[in-house]
């Protein structure tokens, strides 16, 4: 695998995590039975936390901050 392929894969993992977080924010804390009847098939808005479509949570914010500091210190950047 080339360095560029590796960077692209890592970017995809990060973006996948943030997108998954944004998909989950509107339905967080809902019961499984409710979600089985109304599965998440598209990005939603104003659900559990009354946030606009595409809002990610503190989970993504913490992941991005955690990734940022060591990369800056080591001098390696994925982006």
RAWO-V663459 format. One record per pair of residues at least 24 apart in sequence whose C-alpha atoms are under 7 Angstrom apart, sorted by the first residue. I is the first residue (numbers start at 1). J is the second residue. D is the distance in whole Angstrom. If there is no record, write none. Layout:
# RAWO-V663459
<<I | J | D> <I | J | D>>
This chain:
# RAWO-V663459
<<7 | 78 | 5> <18 | 56 | 6> <18 | 60 | 6> <21 | 56 | 6> <21 | 57 | 7> <21 | 60 | 7> <22 | 54 | 5> <22 | 55 | 5> <22 | 56 | 4> <25 | 56 | 7> <25 | 57 | 7>>
